[in-house]
Amino acid sequence: MTTHANAESETRLRAETRIREMALSVAVASALQVAVKLGVADAIGDEDADARDLGLAVDADPGTLARLLRALASHDVFEETAKGSGRFRHTELSKLLRADAPGGMADMVLWAGAAWTWDAWPRLEQAVRGGKPVVPELYGKDFFSYLKEDAGADAQVFNRAMTQASELTSRAVADTLDLEDARTVADIGGGHGHLLRTILERHPHVSGELFDLPAVVAGADAALRAGGALAERAGVTAGDCLHEVPVTADVYVIKQILKWDDERSVRVLRNVAANARPGARIVVVQNLADLSPEPRVTTAMDLFLLLNVGGREHDKGDFEDLFRRAGLEFTGVTQARSALYLIEGRVPAARP
């Protein structure tokens, strides 16, 4: 009986601890953001460093900086060399916060904790009850208008974060995407063009077109622009995929942007298909809620999208429906060597 009671007690204690950890998880997110803003990861070199020296380097009180780093170390971000020593070194996680880290994630951390998020998350109950985003009510305008008109710094962080995310996944997508029979590929909503550049480098027989908003493509990868290494096989077109996509290609890639409400997602697919030839392929590169290898990330992003644009993460069945509503043939799903999937459809020979 005693052994059974002890086991039950331990199980309950673990459950209670887990609930407390989740309830206080905002502290972890905030600590990550502060560490990035202070530049702590850049201040720690290849050897361990004392909190007093780090405090001088990042203009922070050494004692409270040590407390911040201990909080992060409990999540394997940084490591204290010995308990209470005040000396810290890098871990594999903290190295990703360095500005010079290949595939670094500092800007993603800043984007996840942008100023608007601290206004929006407390209104999650309102969003869940009403099924609508809270940002328009908070700021009197839609999310992207708010970013453009009122939060330029957050918009820049967003663009950098999307570039960082693209760097992490572009190679996997380019390696998975079948372009053997294609000659032209268009990256719709492709940001600065990192994915398109990777595709063109991986598939030298293919030419490509980058399509995104004017302010975004103004910062397109130099390799894709006039005089760039890939300029002979690349073009850049400015526009808004919610209004028109005046691009013709054999394969259209739409990566990580069909996370709006269904009406706008269908509109984008229809706009792409409007100028596409019969048989053209449309490949959506995105998470799938029902197949995600990162369910905690995917479900958190699903709520994040609800708050800002009233969007969502979709599952495979959702995409089958979106393609059908856009007048496209759904042809299947392939997982890239990442958490992303290639969800593919085709423009039918006979338009509906």
N, C-alpha and C positions, 0 to 999 in steps of 0.2 A: 504493500500500500504506500509506504514511504517513497519508494522509488518511482511509482506511478505519479504520486503527488508532486514530487520534485520535477519530473519530466513536464507535467502540465504547467508548473510554475515557470519553468525555463521557457516553454513555448509562449506563454503569455508575456513574459518579460521581453522576449525578442519581438513580439508583435507590438507591444507598447513602444519599444525603442524605435521600431521602424516608423510608426505613426508620428512620433516626435520628430524624427529626422525629416520626414516629408513635410510636416507642418512648419518646420524651421528652414526649409530648403531655400527660401528667399535669401537667407544669409549667405548661402554658398554662391548664388548667382551674383549678389552684390559684391562679395569678396573677390570673385573673379574679375569683375569689372574694375574694381579699384586697383587690383594688381596690374591690370593692363594699362589703366590710365596713369598710374605712377611709373610704369616701365620697369617694374621689379625684375621681370624675367630677363630683360636686357641688361640690367645691372649685375646680375649674377653670371659670372663667366663659367669657364669649364671647371673651376674649383669651387669649393664651398666658400661662403662669405658670411661675415658677422653682421648682425642686424644693425649695429652701430654704424658700420661703414655703409651699409645699404641705405640707412636713414639719411645719411649725408648725401648720398648719390641721388636719391629720389625726392629729397626735401620732405621727409616724414619723420615723426617722432620714433626713435628706435624701439622704444618699449611697445607702443601700439602697433608698429609695423611687425614686430615679432609675433604679436597676438594674431594679426591678420594672416601671417604666413603659417602659423600653427593651425589655424582654422582650415586653411587650404590643404595643409599637409595631411590632415585627417581624411582627406579625399584623394590622397596621393598626388596632389598638385604641390610641388616642392616637397622637400624632406628635411627635417631637422636632424643634424648629424648625431646628436645625443639629446635625450629629453632634457629640456631646460637649458641647453647650451647656448641658444641664441644664434647658432650658426646653421645656415641653410644651403642646400644644394639643389640642383635640378633633378627632376624625374622626367620620364618620357612624356608625361602630360604637360608639365610646366614648360618644357622646351617648345611646345606648340604655341606658346604665348609670346615668343620672341619675334621681334619685327623681321628678323632675317631667316626665320624658320621656313624651310621648304614645306609648302602646304600648311602654312601657319593659320591659326584660328583666332588671332587677336581681334580682328574686325568683326568676326561672327559673334564673339562675346560682347563687344560693344553694341552691335546691332540688337542683340537679344535684350539688352538692357538700356536701349535708347530712352530718352526722356518720356516719350509718349506711352511707353509700356507701363511705366509706374502710375500713370493716370488710368490706363485701360484695364489692367489686371484686376483691380478692386471692383470693377464693374462686370466681372465674369458672370455673376448670378443674373444680372439684368440681361446679358447676351444669351444665356442659356434659356431663360424664361421666354424671351421674345424671339429668339432665333435670328437676331439681327446684330450687325456690328455696332460698337459703341463709339468709335472714333468720329463719325459724322456728327453725332450729338455733342461730343466733347469739344470739337473745334469748328463746327458749323460748316464743314466741307468734307468731301470724300478724302480718303487716306492719301492718295497720291497727290491730290491738290494741296493738302496740308504739307506733305514733304517738300513739294516744289516751292510753295509760297511762304511757308513759315518755319521750316526746319531744314534749311540748307545743309547744316552740318550733319544731321541725321541722314539726309539723302546721300551725302558723300560716303558716310560709313556704310550705308546700305549697298551702294555700288561696289565699294571695296570688298564688303562681305560676300557679295555675289561672285566677285572675281575669285576670291579665296576658295569659295565652295566649288567653283568651276575648275580651279586648278586641281582640286582633290579628286574630281570625278571625270574630267574630260578624257583622259587617257583610256579609262575603262570603257567609256561610251564609244570612243573612236575605234577601239579594238573590237567591240561587239557589233557595231553597226555594219550591216552587210551592204557594201556599195559596189560589189563586183560588176553589176550590170548598169550602174548609174554613171552619168557624166557630169551632172550638176546637182549641187546640194545647197539648200537655203536654210540658214539658221534664223528662225523667227523669234524675235525678242531675245536675241543673242548677246545683249550687253555689249561689252567691249570686244567680243569676238574670240575669246580664248578657246572655246570649244571648236569654233570653225577653223581657227588656226591649227589646232591639234588634228582635226579631221583631214585638212589639206596636207599636213605633213605626213600623216599615216597613209593617205590614199593619193599618191601623186598623179593619178590619171583623172582626178576630179577637180572641177572648178566650183567655186562657192560664192554665195552672196550673204552678207550680214544685213539683217533688218531689225531696226529698233528705233526708239524715239530719237528725234534730232539731237537733243541734249546728251543722250547716251552715246550714240555713234560718233559724236564729235570727239570722243576720247577713245575711238577704236584702236585696237592693236596696230602698232606702226607697221608690222609685217603685212597687214592687209591693205594698207593705204598706198597711194602713189609713191613709187620709189622703194616700197618695202620688198622684203624677200619673197613674198607670195603675191605681189600686186598683179602679176600677169594672169593669175588664176583666181583672183578675188575681186569682189565688188562690194560697195557699201551703199545701202539705200535707207533713207530716213522715212519714218512713217509711224502710224499707230495701228497695231494689229486689231484693235477694237473697231476701227473704221474701214480699213482697206489694207490688203497685202498685194501690192502690184509687182509681184515677183513670180517668175516661172522657173520651175526646177523639176528634176526627176524625183528628188527626195527632199521633203521639208522636215526639219528637226525643230521641235518645240520643247525646250527644256525648262522644266520647273516654273512655268508661268500659268498653267491651266489650273489654278487653285482659287479662282474666283467662284462666284455663284454659278450655277449650271447655265443660266441664260447667257452670261458673258463668255463662258468656256465654249459653248456651242457657236456663238457668234464668231469667235476667233477661228474655229475649225472651218466654218462656212466661208469666212473671208479668205482663208488660205486656199480652199478648194476652188473658189471663184475664178482664179487665174491659173489654176493647175490644169495640165493636160489629163485626159482619161488615162488611168493606170498609174498616175503619180502616187508615190507613197508618202504618207504623213506619219511621222514617228514622234510620239510624245514621250519625253524622257522625264520620269517622275517617280516619286515614292508610290507604293500601293499600300493602303492602310491594312488590307487583309493579308498581305504577304511580306510585310516589312520585317527585316532582320533587326530593326531598331525600334521596337514598338513604343518605348518611352519617348524617344525623340519624335517619332511620327505623330503620336497622339497629342503631345505638347504643341507641336506645330499646328495640328488641326484646330486646337483652341485658340492659338495665336492668330490664325487666319480668320477665325470667327470674329475676334475682337476688332481687327483692323479693316478688313474688306468684306466681311460676311462670307468668306470663302471656306474651303474645306480641303482635307486630303481625301482622295477618292480610292475606291477599291476597283478591282478588275471589272466587276459587273457595272459599276458606274461608267467606266470608260466605254464599255460596249454600248451602253445607252447613249452617251454623248456622241459617239461616232455615228450611231444610227440616226439620231436627231439632226446631225449635220449633213446627212445624205451620203455618208461614207460607209465603206465596207470594213468591218472590223476583222483583222487578219491574225491577231495573236499577240503574245507577250513573251519577251525574252529578258532575263535578268543580266545586267551588266556585272562586272566584277566589283560591285559596290552595293550600296543600299538602294540603288536606282534600277528601274525597269524601263525597257523599251516597249512601249505600247503602240502597236502599229495598225494603221488602216490604209485603205486605198481609195482613190477617186474612181468611181465606177465608170465603165465604158459608156453606159447610158445614164445621163443625169436624171434624177427624179424630177 
